[in-house]
Amino acid sequence: GNRRESNSYMAQGGVAAAIAHDDNIIKHFQDTLEAGRRHHQEEEVISLVKEGRDIVLELVAEGVPFDRNDDGSLSLGMEGAHSANRILHCGGDATGRYLMEYFLKTLPTNISWIEGQMVFELIKDSNGRCKGVKTIDQSGAVHSYAAPHIVMAAGGAGGLYSSTSNHPTVTGDGMALAFRAGAYIADAEFIQFHPTLLCVEGNTKGLVSEAVRGEGARLVNDAEEEIMEGVHPLKELAPRHLVAERIFAHRKMGRDVFLSINLIKNFEQKFPSISAMCRENGVDLTLGKIPVSPGCHFMMGGIVIDSLGRTNVEGLYAVGEVACSGIHGANRLASNSLLEGLVYGKRLAEWINTKTRQSFHFVLEDSEDKQTFTQKKLLKTFNVKKFQERMMESAGIIRDGTNLQKHLQWLHSLDFKLDENLENLYPTDIQKYFMWINSMIVTQAALLRTESRGGHIRSDYKEENDEVWLKRRIMHELKDGKVRTWVDEQVKTKIYA
């Protein structure tokens, strides 16, 4: 992949920050807790909304082109589960692209980019400290790079599912790599399905931002019934898991579901990227209806980090969607994800910059010899499309014990080892293997959590069970070639530091 192939680059919605005169960080904090069903580390949420607000105001002062109203004031949008207009956006529905381009343009000159290589292993020294990465390129050459600090910012795992808003390269590689290196993984069962992906002929094509509902779009089925009526007081802007569950239920009954955009004035001006995507897929916007279906959008869990982004493996850090920082709880509040990237990215960078610079040899060893690729028989029979469909059915929007158990048995029947040697495998096969690991972790966690909370919905345990599960996290670790799974009673992340 390259630096523009990421979920951050594709982010439509915006950045949430309590900067309006009638808003404050306490409201933002409470909205975050409500959306994530109180499965948070609350002190982390407070610092996120507080530091996030300051960073956003800094970016405004630096001249990031956030959209403005005619009077020059910042245009603040509304999204689901927010109690105030607090979403800053750029280019209508292209916030991620504008922000990423701004950062790429303002990068210092001492940054080197290496693109078109896939990291397949983290290198550790004899003390268990992470000190580098091994990569493979398309020609089969293996490269090794050393560094005093290895930061994982590899995004989520939407590609595990047949319907996703994520960039196609995002299949959870970062989580699998860190897991194999001994890092703790937590909250893998909490996966957010975005309610509205453009759906054409049964296939999802891309995201239709929640901001469209924030501007007044209504969800209707093919019988013109408003499907959120009476479900939740916020209707279309209810927390995402409720909206996704409702659309899913109607589609299961054989109904088509649409976003009715008739009430939105100047739709194409407000949402240029979404309008272009609709046109490319043959959807006529003059009819005032966009066909939608839910798809995998965001992973709340991931590599366990402390407030600075440090993992339990010394020298290894994680930032953004690949990390589990405790700020999203069981379901992320809309537009808190770019905020997380900004806050933790800045915090970790400042901390690393205070460390004494070790003189490090950047390239460890480059094996000029091309690998002779081998293909395990197993990987020949591993069909990605079928795998993604199985994940959607068994560990998707609605789960139950029987299907999760069956899926886990099927995953075990594939004869992989968790500490498989990946040298000589094709990059596409390594990706399949990582998908298998992630699927194992997600399914195991979803089976263990016998309640419904946020993005984790069990049809056989419909209620939240605070007595058993409130603030308890399911943790995974690779130890001696086996998965160790336990329930963490700690609210605060315990890290080596």
C-alpha positions in Angstrom: 0.0 0.0 0.0 0.9 3.6 0.0 0.5 6.5 2.4 -2.9 7.5 0.9 -4.4 4.0 1.3 -5.8 4.3 4.7 -9.1 4.7 6.6 -8.0 8.1 7.9 -7.6 9.3 4.3 -11.1 8.0 3.5 -12.8 9.5 6.5 -15.8 11.5 5.4 -17.5 12.6 8.6 -15.2 14.9 10.5 -13.6 15.6 13.8 -15.6 16.0 17.0 -14.6 18.9 19.3 -16.6 20.9 21.9 -15.8 24.4 20.6 -19.2 25.9 20.2 -20.3 28.5 22.8 -23.2 26.3 23.9 -21.1 23.2 24.1 -18.5 21.9 26.6 -16.1 19.0 27.2 -18.4 17.5 29.9 -21.2 17.1 27.4 -18.8 15.6 24.9 -17.5 13.2 27.6 -21.1 12.2 28.6 -22.1 11.6 24.9 -19.0 9.4 24.5 -19.9 7.3 27.5 -23.5 7.0 26.5 -22.6 5.8 22.9 -20.0 3.3 24.3 -22.3 2.0 27.0 -20.0 3.0 29.8 -17.4 0.4 28.9 -14.6 3.1 29.1 -11.6 4.1 31.0 -13.2 7.4 32.0 -10.0 9.3 32.8 -8.8 8.5 29.2 -12.1 9.9 27.8 -11.7 13.2 29.8 -8.2 13.8 28.5 -9.3 12.9 25.0 -12.1 15.5 24.8 -9.9 18.1 26.6 -6.7 17.7 24.6 -8.7 17.1 21.5 -10.4 20.5 21.7 -7.0 22.2 22.1 -5.5 20.4 19.2 -8.5 21.2 16.9 -8.3 24.9 17.9 -4.5 24.8 17.1 -5.3 23.3 13.7 -7.9 26.0 13.0 -5.3 28.7 13.9 -2.7 27.0 11.7 -5.0 27.4 8.8 -6.4 23.8 8.2 -9.3 24.5 5.7 -12.3 23.5 7.9 -15.6 24.4 6.3 -17.1 27.7 7.3 -20.6 29.4 7.3 -21.3 32.5 5.2 -20.4 34.7 8.1 -17.0 33.1 8.4 -17.7 31.1 11.5 -16.8 27.4 11.6 -19.5 25.2 10.2 -20.4 22.6 12.9 -22.3 19.5 11.9 -24.5 17.1 13.9 -24.0 13.4 14.0 -25.7 10.5 15.9 -25.6 10.4 19.7 -24.1 13.9 20.0 -26.0 16.4 22.1 -24.7 19.4 20.3 -23.4 20.4 16.8 -19.7 19.7 17.2 -18.4 18.1 14.0 -15.8 20.1 12.1 -15.5 19.0 8.5 -13.5 19.9 5.3 -14.6 19.8 1.7 -18.1 18.8 2.9 -17.5 15.1 3.2 -13.7 14.7 2.6 -12.3 15.6 6.1 -9.9 12.8 6.3 -8.3 13.5 2.9 -7.9 17.3 3.7 -6.4 16.6 7.1 -4.0 13.9 5.7 -2.9 16.1 2.8 -2.3 18.9 5.3 -0.1 16.7 7.4 1.7 15.2 4.4 2.4 18.8 3.2 3.7 20.0 6.5 5.9 17.0 7.4 9.5 17.7 8.3 12.2 16.7 5.7 13.8 14.0 7.9 10.9 11.6 7.3 11.6 8.7 4.8 8.8 6.8 3.3 9.1 3.2 2.2 6.0 2.0 0.3 4.9 -1.1 -1.5 6.3 -3.4 1.2 4.3 -5.5 3.7 5.5 -5.9 7.3 5.0 -9.6 8.2 7.0 -9.8 11.5 8.1 -7.7 14.4 11.8 -8.4 15.5 12.5 -8.7 19.2 15.9 -8.8 20.9 16.9 -11.4 23.5 15.3 -9.3 26.3 11.9 -9.3 24.5 12.2 -5.7 23.4 10.8 -4.8 20.0 13.6 -3.4 17.9 12.5 -3.7 14.2 10.3 -5.1 11.5 10.7 -7.5 8.6 9.0 -6.7 5.4 8.4 -8.4 2.0 7.9 -6.8 -1.3 6.0 -8.0 -4.4 9.2 -9.5 -5.9 9.8 -11.6 -2.8 12.8 -9.7 -1.4 12.8 -9.6 2.4 14.0 -6.5 4.1 14.7 -5.8 7.8 14.6 -2.4 9.5 15.7 -1.5 13.0 14.5 1.4 15.2 14.4 2.2 18.9 10.6 2.8 18.7 8.2 0.8 16.6 4.7 2.5 16.3 1.8 0.5 14.9 -0.8 2.7 13.1 -2.2 0.1 10.8 -6.0 0.9 11.2 -8.8 -1.6 11.9 -10.0 -4.8 10.5 -13.0 -4.1 8.3 -11.7 -6.3 5.5 -12.6 -9.4 7.7 -16.2 -8.8 6.5 -17.9 -9.0 3.1 -19.5 -5.5 3.6 -17.2 -2.8 4.9 -16.6 1.0 4.6 -12.8 0.4 5.1 -10.0 0.6 2.5 -9.7 -2.9 1.0 -6.1 -3.2 2.4 -7.4 -2.9 6.0 -7.7 -6.5 7.3 -6.2 -6.1 10.8 -2.5 -6.9 10.0 -1.3 -4.6 12.8 -3.3 -6.4 15.4 -2.1 -9.9 14.2 1.5 -8.7 14.1 1.4 -7.3 17.6 -0.4 -10.4 18.9 2.3 -12.6 17.5 4.9 -10.5 19.2 3.3 -11.0 22.6 1.1 -7.8 22.9 -2.2 -7.9 24.7 -5.4 -7.6 22.6 -8.6 -6.4 24.3 -12.3 -5.7 23.3 -12.1 -7.5 20.0 -15.8 -8.4 20.2 -16.8 -4.7 19.9 -17.0 -3.9 16.2 -19.1 -1.1 14.9 -21.2 -1.7 11.8 -21.9 1.6 10.1 -25.7 1.7 9.3 -25.4 3.3 5.9 -23.2 2.0 3.1 -24.3 2.6 -0.5 -25.9 -0.7 -1.6 -26.3 -1.5 -5.3 -27.5 -4.9 -6.4 -26.8 -6.5 -3.1 -23.2 -5.2 -2.9 -22.0 -2.4 -0.6 -20.0 0.2 -2.5 -18.8 2.8 0.1 -19.8 5.0 3.0 -22.7 7.4 3.1 -21.7 9.5 6.1 -23.8 9.9 9.2 -23.6 13.7 8.4 -26.3 13.0 5.8 -28.7 11.9 8.5 -27.4 14.9 10.6 -28.7 17.1 7.8 -32.1 15.6 8.0 -32.2 12.4 5.8 -34.8 9.9 6.9 -34.5 6.1 6.8 -37.4 4.5 4.9 -38.1 1.0 3.5 -39.6 0.2 0.1 -43.1 0.6 1.5 -42.2 4.2 2.4 -42.4 3.4 6.2 -40.0 5.4 8.4 -38.1 2.6 10.0 -36.7 4.5 13.0 -40.1 5.8 14.1 -40.7 4.7 17.7 -37.4 2.9 18.0 -35.4 5.6 19.8 -36.1 9.3 20.6 -33.1 10.3 18.4 -34.6 8.3 15.5 -32.0 8.4 12.6 -29.4 9.8 15.0 -29.7 7.1 17.6 -26.4 5.3 18.5 -25.0 3.4 15.4 -25.6 -0.1 16.7 -29.3 0.5 17.1 -29.7 2.0 13.6 -27.6 -0.7 12.0 -29.6 -3.4 13.8 -32.9 -1.9 12.5 -31.8 -1.7 8.9 -30.4 -5.2 9.1 -33.8 -6.5 10.5 -35.7 -4.9 7.6 -33.3 -6.2 5.0 -33.6 -9.7 6.5 -37.4 -9.5 6.0 -36.7 -8.9 2.3 -37.2 -5.2 2.4 -34.9 -2.6 0.7 -33.9 0.4 2.8 -33.2 3.9 1.6 -32.0 7.2 2.9 -34.6 9.7 1.8 -32.7 12.9 1.1 -35.7 15.1 -0.2 -35.5 17.3 2.9 -31.8 18.3 2.3 -31.3 21.5 0.3 -28.2 21.5 -2.0 -27.4 17.9 -1.3 -24.7 17.7 -4.1 -23.0 20.8 -2.9 -22.9 19.7 0.7 -21.8 16.1 -0.1 -19.8 16.2 -3.3 -17.9 12.9 -2.7 -21.0 10.9 -1.8 -22.9 12.4 -4.8 -20.0 11.4 -7.1 -20.0 7.8 -5.6 -23.8 7.5 -6.2 -23.5 8.7 -9.8 -20.6 6.2 -10.5 -22.8 3.4 -9.2 -25.9 4.4 -11.3 -28.0 5.9 -8.4 -30.2 8.8 -9.7 -30.1 11.4 -6.9 -33.1 13.3 -8.4 -35.3 10.5 -7.2 -34.3 11.6 -3.6 -33.4 8.1 -2.4 -30.1 6.4 -1.7 -30.2 2.6 -1.2 -28.3 1.6 2.0 -27.1 -1.4 4.0 -24.9 -1.8 7.1 -21.2 -2.8 6.8 -18.2 -3.1 9.1 -16.8 0.3 9.9 -14.7 0.5 13.1 -13.0 -1.7 15.6 -13.2 -0.5 19.1 -10.8 -3.1 20.4 -7.2 -3.8 19.4 -3.7 -3.7 20.9 -3.9 -2.6 24.6 -2.1 0.7 25.2 -1.6 3.1 28.1 -2.2 6.9 27.9 1.0 7.4 25.9 0.4 4.6 23.3 2.8 2.1 25.0 2.0 -1.6 24.8 3.1 -4.4 27.2 5.9 -5.2 24.7 8.8 -2.8 25.3 9.6 -0.7 22.3 6.2 -1.3 20.6 3.5 1.3 20.5 0.1 1.6 18.9 -2.0 4.6 17.8 -5.5 5.0 16.3 -7.9 2.3 15.3 -5.4 -0.5 15.7 -5.1 0.4 19.4 -7.4 -0.3 22.3 -7.1 2.9 24.4 -10.3 2.6 26.5 -11.8 5.7 25.0 -14.4 4.2 22.6 -16.0 1.7 25.1 -18.3 -0.7 23.4 -19.2 1.6 20.6 -17.4 4.6 19.2 -19.1 8.0 19.2 -19.2 9.4 15.7 -16.2 11.5 14.7 -14.2 10.6 17.8 -11.8 8.5 15.6 -9.9 11.3 13.8 -9.8 13.0 17.2 -8.2 9.9 18.8 -5.6 9.8 16.0 -4.7 13.5 16.5 -4.6 13.3 20.3 -2.6 10.0 20.7 -0.4 10.7 17.7 0.7 14.1 19.1 1.1 12.7 22.7 3.2 9.8 21.6 5.4 11.9 19.2 6.1 14.4 22.0 7.0 11.6 24.4 9.3 9.8 21.9 11.0 13.1 21.1 12.0 13.5 24.8 13.9 10.2 24.7 17.6 10.2 24.0 18.3 9.4 20.4 20.0 6.1 20.1 22.2 5.8 17.1 20.4 3.1 15.2 21.4 1.3 12.0 18.2 1.8 9.9 18.5 -1.2 7.6 19.5 -4.3 9.5 20.1 -6.7 6.6 18.6 -6.8 3.2 18.5 -10.3 1.7 19.0 -9.6 -1.9 18.0 -13.2 -2.6 14.5 -13.3 -3.7 12.3 -15.7 -1.8 11.2 -18.8 -3.4 7.6 -18.5 -2.7 5.9 -21.6 -1.4 2.2 -22.0 -0.9 0.8 -24.0 1.9 -1.9 -26.3 0.5 -4.2 -24.9 3.1 -4.0 -21.4 1.7 -5.0 -22.6 -1.7 -8.4 -23.7 -0.3 -8.8 -20.5 1.8 -11.2 -18.5 -0.2 -11.2 -14.9 1.0 -14.7 -14.0 -0.3 -16.2 -17.1 1.4 -14.3 -16.4 4.6 -15.7 -12.8 4.7 -19.2 -14.0 4.1 -18.8 -16.5 7.0 -17.6 -13.8 9.3 -20.5 -11.6 8.3 -23.0 -14.4 9.1 -21.4 -15.7 12.3 -19.6 -12.8 13.9 -21.3 -9.9 12.1 -24.1 -7.5 13.2 -26.2 -10.0 15.2 -24.4 -12.9 16.9 -25.5 -16.0 18.8 -23.7 -18.7 20.7 -24.4 -21.6 18.3 -23.1 -19.8 15.2 -20.1 -18.4 17.0 -19.2 -21.9 18.2 -19.6 -23.4 14.8 -17.4 -20.6 13.3 -14.7 -21.2 15.9 -14.7 -24.9 15.2 -14.3 -24.2 11.5 -11.4 -21.8 12.2 -9.7 -24.5 14.3 -10.2 -27.1 11.6 -7.9 -25.0 9.3 -4.6 -26.4 10.2 -2.7 -23.2 10.9 -0.4 -22.6 13.9 -0.5 -19.3 15.7 3.3 -19.1 15.6 3.5 -20.2 11.9 6.8 -19.3 10.1 5.8 -16.8 7.5 9.1 -16.7 5.5 8.6 -17.8 1.9 4.9 -17.2 1.9 3.2 -14.9 -0.7 2.2 -11.5 0.7 -1.5 -12.4 -0.2 -1.1 -15.6 1.8 0.3 -13.8 4.8 -2.7 -11.5 4.7 -5.0 -14.6 4.6 -3.2 -16.0 7.6 -3.5 -12.7 9.5 -7.2 -12.7 8.7 -7.5 -16.1 10.3 -5.8 -15.0 13.5 -8.0 -11.9 13.8 -11.1 -13.9 13.1 -10.1 -16.3 15.8 -9.7 -13.5 18.4 -12.9 -11.7 17.4 -15.0 -14.9 17.5 -13.6 -16.1 20.8 -14.3 -12.8 22.5 -17.8 -12.6 21.0 -18.6 -16.0 22.3 -17.3 -15.3 25.8 -19.2 -12.0 26.3 -22.7 -13.3 27.2 -24.5 -10.0 26.9 -25.4 -7.3 24.3 -23.5 -4.1 24.7 -22.8 -1.4 22.1 -21.4 -2.9 18.9 -21.6 -6.4 20.3 -25.2 -7.7 19.8 -26.1 -11.3 20.9 -29.6 -12.5 20.0 -29.4 -15.1 22.8 -28.4 -12.5 25.4 -30.3 -9.4 24.4 -29.7 -7.3 27.6 -26.6 -5.6 29.1 -25.5 -7.5 32.1 -23.7 -4.9 34.3 -23.3 -7.3 37.2 -21.2 -9.7 35.2 -19.7 -7.5 32.5 -19.6 -3.8 33.2 -16.0 -2.5 32.7 -14.7 -6.0 32.3 -12.5 -6.6 29.3 -11.8 -9.8 27.5 -8.0 -10.0 26.9 -5.9 -12.2 24.6 -2.2 -13.0 24.5 -0.1 -15.5 22.6 1.9 -17.6 25.0 4.0 -20.6 24.1 2.1 -21.0 20.8 -1.3 -20.9 22.4 -3.9 -18.2 23.0 -4.3 -17.2 26.6 -7.7 -15.5 27.2 -8.8 -13.9 30.5 -11.2 -11.3 31.8 -9.4 -8.2 33.0 -10.9 -6.7 36.2 -8.7 -3.6 35.9 -10.3 -0.4 34.6 -6.8 1.1 34.2 -4.5 -0.4 31.7 -1.5 -2.1 33.4 1.6 -1.5 31.4 5.3 -2.3 32.0 6.1 1.4 32.4 
